[in-house]
Amino acid sequence: MSIDMLRDKSTEDLPLVQCVVTWHPDGVGILFSIDHSIADGVGVDILLNQWASTMRTGSEEPELPVDYDHEAMYRGLGAAGDGERGWFVDMVDSVVLDKTKDSASGAIVETDPRTPKQVEESLRRNVHMFEITPESLAQIKSDVSADDASSHLSAIRLAYALFWQRYMASLSAKPNGHFDSKEVCLINVIHSTRSLINQPYYIGNAVCPLYVQLPVSQMQEMSLAAVAAEIGRYMHRQSKASWVSFLDLMQDPVRYAKFLTVFGNPDAKQLTVSNISRLSFFNADFGFGPPCFVTVYPALIPGFAVWLPLSGKGGIRIVWNVADDVFKSLVSDQLLTKYVDVVF
């Protein structure tokens, strides 16, 4: 699934949905790409399961209800402006767009001599795969929960903390092993606003990022439990008002362009997690039985990681866009590799 494109004259003719179906003697392969202006991950889950049901049964009647009512989503969240906006929305609004300065934006700018194709190819070479087995998830939980005060933390949230802490250490450590006391790092755990309202079959984009920030030096001194707890505190602070303030931001082309400079900034110390491991399309049966293999390509943004189910085993497969020099550092990180298997 592709990230939202900024709609202007350069992109107005590009397709919002693309699908390629390849038939084989023993099955079928499906390559599917959709812009977030049509559907988010949960929306794609609904649509793919409906398509699979139609293929499997031959019926044109959808098995699953669908909901395109965007206004109802806003009504369910409440009126914008009736509560806090959140520090992240304020930070986005403070961005000054200037295409002559490439330091503030992750997008290709006028001073970049590379073509868009060259930039895309360089980012694709940075995609790596990691796996966390069910046993390793249980081990993270067991090791951290030796402290009774941390027993309430989920294994997945502890895994978020592990990847964030070790990734920031690889990005930020100075030659002497110390960290800049003024440097701030971010983690963005992508969430759905469906969790706040009774609209489970809404197809459109109901995704909002959940940003957490900490000083790098402080975070490196914290235990995994403390980092996971900090992520949890940000999650629980979210309200309907803060969600709708971000949805409003996403509907405004200028403010959305500002958001992309933050979300896609290659120089920022940030990890983005899109955990779609619980979506059901990984088992969607199009008439050939459950899929042999399903993967999702990550957005071509440094630090963007898609968390998928580890088929047939439980656990998590992580497809992560991370630069080769940082990847080499992560592979030698003993705390990360204690729980995480490196595939490539």
N, C-alpha and C positions, 0 to 999 in steps of 0.2 A: 504494500500500500504506500502510495507516494504522499509526501508532505504537501500541504496546501501550496499552490502556486500563486504568486502575486499576479493578479490579472491586469495586464496592460497590453499595449499594442504588440509587444514582443511575444506574448504568450497566449493571446486571445484565440489563436487557431489550434492550439495544442489540445488533444483529447483529455476529457476529464475521467473517462473510463476506458481501459484497454483490457482485452481478454484474448488469449491465444489458447486454443484447445488442440492438442496433438494426440492423435489416435495411434495406439500400439496394438500388436496382436493380443497382448495379455492385459490391456488396460488403457488408461487415458491420462494424459498430463495436462494440467490447467495452470496457465500463467495469468495472474489477475492483478491489475493495478487500478486504483481508484483514488481520486483526489478527495481530500477531507471536506471539500465543499459539498460533496455528494453524500458521503457516509464516513463515520469513524470506524474504529476496530469492531465495536459491538454491532454497529449497523451492518458492516460486512459479514459478521457472524450470522446475523439474522437472514441476510440476503442469500448467502451461500447455503445455509441449511434449507431455505425455501427452494432454491434451485435444485439442490440434491434431492429433496423430497419429490419434486416434479419429475426429475429424471428417473428416480427409482420406482415411482408408482405409475407414471404415465398420466397422472391427474394434473389438470390445470388449476385446480383449487389449491391455494396456498395452505400449507399445514400450519404456518406460523402467522400470527397477526403482524401487521406492519403499521408504523405510525410516522407520518411526515410532518406532524403539526408542530412547527417551530415556535409559533406563538404560545402554544400550550406549555412548551418547555420554559419559556420566559415567565409565564404566569405562575407555573409551579415553583420557580425559584424566587419569585417576588420582584417587586419593582426595583430597578436600579437606582442607586443613590440613597437608599434608605439605611445604609450601613457602611462599614469600613470598605475601602478599596483594596487595602493590602499594600505592603511595601513594594512588592514586585510590580504591580500595575503602575505605581508612582515612578518606579525606576524606568520602566519602559517609556512612559510619557515624557521623561526628562531627556530621552535620547534626541540628539540633533542629527538629522539625516544630512550627510554630505558625501556625495559619491566621489569627491576628489581626495578623500582621506580614507585609506583602506584600514586604518588601525581600529576604527569603531565598528566595522561591519564584517560579518562572515561571508557576505555575498561577493561575487566577482564585481570589481569596480573598474572604473576607467583607467586606473593606473596599473592594473594587472595585465601583463603582456600575454598571458595564456588565453587560449580560447576556452569557452565553456566545456567543450569536449575534453580538452586536456586536463582541466580541473576535475571533471567527473572521473576520468580514468585514474588520476593520481589518488583520489579518495577511495575508489573501488579496491585499489591494491592494499588499502589499510584495513580491510574487513577480516576479522579473526573470529574463531569460534572457541568457546569454553563450555565446560559441562560441570554441573554440580549434581552428584548422585543423591538418591534419597538417604543413603547412609551418611554422606557428608553433611547434608542438611541437618540430620539428626545429631551429628557430632558437633556442629556449630552450636546448636541449641544446648546440648549437654555441657559443652565446655564453658559457655557463658553463664548458663543457669546454675553453675556451682555456687554462684552468688544468689541467694534467695531473692534479693531485691530485683533481679533481672528475669525471674521465672515467667513473667507475663509477656515477655517479648517473643514475637513469632520468629520462626527460623528464616522466613523470607525477608523480614525487615532486618534481621541480623546480617543476612547476605547482602542486602542493599548497603548496609554500613560497611561491611568488609570490602566490597568493590569500591565504594566511594573513598574510603580511607587509603587503600593501597594505590588506587589510581592517582589520587592527589599527591601521595608521597612520590610516585614516579614522575609526575609532572613538575613538582615544585622543589624537590630537594636540591640544595646548593652543593657544590663540590665538597664542602666541609661537612655535609650531612645535616646542616641546619636549615631552617625555613624562615622566610621573610615574615616578620611579625605583623606587617601591614597588609599582606596578601590575603584575599578572601576567596573561598571556593564555594561552588554551588552544586547541589544535586536537584534534578528535576524528575519527580516521579509522576508520570502522566496518569491522570485520574478521569473518571467519567462522572458528570453531574447526575446521571441516572440514579446514583446511590442516594441522592437527597430527595428525590420526588418519585411518585408512583407512575413512571412512564418507561417501563422496561423495554418496549419495542420501538422506541424512537430511532429512526434510521439516520438522521442527519448528524452533524458534528456536535457532540455534547462533551467533547474532551476539553479539559482544562489542565494546564501544568501546575504542579505543586512544587514550588521552589523553596529550598532550604539553604541558608547560607551560614558559614562559619569561617572564622579566621583559620588559615591553613595550619599555622603553628599550634593553635589551641586544639584543633581537631586531631592532630597527630599525637598529642599527649593524652587524648581521651581513650577509654576502653571501647571495645566494640559495642558493649551494652549501652554506654553513655551516648555514643553516636546514634545508635538505633533509637534510643529514647528521644533524642533531639528531633530526629525525623518524625517520630510519632507525635511529638508535641505540635509540630507544624501542621500535621495532618488533622489533628483534633481542633485546631484553631479555625479551620476553614468553616465558613458560614455561607448561607444562600446568597447573602449580599456580596461577599467577596467573589463567589463564583460568577454571579451575573455581571459584576464589574469587568471580569476578564472576558466573558462572552461578548459584551459590548465592545471591548477593545478589538476582538477578532473580527467584528463586522465593519470596522472603519478601515479603509485601505491605507491611510497614512499611518495610523496607530499600529496596524498589522505589519507594515513595513518596518516600523521601529522595533516591534517584537522580534521579527526575523533577525535583526542585527544583534539582538541579545541571544536568541535561541541558537543561531548559526554562527556565532563568533568563534573562529578557530583558535583565537588566542586566550579565550576565557578558560579559567580553571573550573570546568563543569562536567558532570556526568548526567546524561539523560537516560532514564529507565522507562521503557515501554513494556510492561509485563502483561502479555496477553496469553499466558500459559493456561488460564482457566477457560478460554473461549472454546466453544464446542465444535467449530468447523474443522479442527484437527482430526476429528473422527467422522466428518460428514461422508455419508455413503451415497455416491452417485449411481449406484447399481453394480459396482464392481467390488463391494466390500469396503472396509475402512481404508483410508490412504496408507500406502507404504511409507511415504515420507512427505512431510509438510515443512516448509520453511518460509520465513518472511525476511526480505532483504531490509537492512536498516537504512534509515535516512543517511544521505551522504554528508553527515555532519560529524566532525571529530567529537568523540565521547558518547555518541548515540548508541545505545544497546537495546536490542529486542530480546526479551526473555520468553522462551518457548518451552512447551512441555518436552521432556526427554522421552520420546516415543517408546512405549512398551516397558519402561523402567520406572516411571515416576521421575522426580527430580526436574532439573532445569537445564535447557540448552540456551546459551547466550551467544547471539551473533552481534559483534561489537565492532564499531568503527574506531580504531585506535592506531596511532602512528607507529611505524615499525620500531623506532628507537624506544618508545614507551613500552611497546609490546615486549621487547627483549628484557626491559627492566622488570616487568610484571612476571615474566616466566621465571626469573631468578628470585622473586620475592617469596621467601619461605612461608610467611604467614598466609599469603594468598593460595599458594600451591598446596598447603596443608589440606585445604578443603576443595580446591578447584582443579579440575583436569583441563589441560590445554590440548585442544584438538588440532588446531593449526592457526 
